[in-house]
């Protein structure tokens, strides 16, 4: 089932948490912040929307580093219902796609709930003060990878945020699979 997150709540403050990464190290979200900001991306392994753009996500995370933007990805899906999103499969997914950023496991889903994450992928772009400035799409791809010349919405917004501290007034929401919530949570 697809879902669309709400528009950007400019100025909302990022929330820190320490979660296990696929490298088996506990990592703080805030420790991944660059001098000019941070992208927190909620993704998972099985979602066709994520699979269509995962190589572009890795590209954009790498291309944002020189702009002083850090990047972290988090998987929060219920792995009992969606075993493709298990920690072990997260490790394989990160290796297969050459992740150069931490991929963290939010087993109790508390981080996804704190952020108000809705779908995968769901991108939160923060400035150097960790104030939300972007809550939009990666690009216009959907369940299929779009053409190579698509506008890079997330990348362009984060470069602007690195330069000015403010995100674009106009943002197009991401769309993706709904986060798979645990029934007892």
Buried (B, 14 or more C-beta within 10 A) or exposed (E): EEBBBEEBEBEBEBBEBEBBBBEEEEBBBBEBBBEBBBBBBBBBBBBBBBBBBBEBBBBBBBBBEEBBBBBBBBBBBBBEEBEEBBBEBBBEBBEEBEBEBBBBBBBEBBBBBEBEBBBBBBBBBBBBEBBBBBBBBBBEBBBEBBEEEBEBBBBBBBBBBBEEBBBBEEBEBBBBBBBBBBEEE
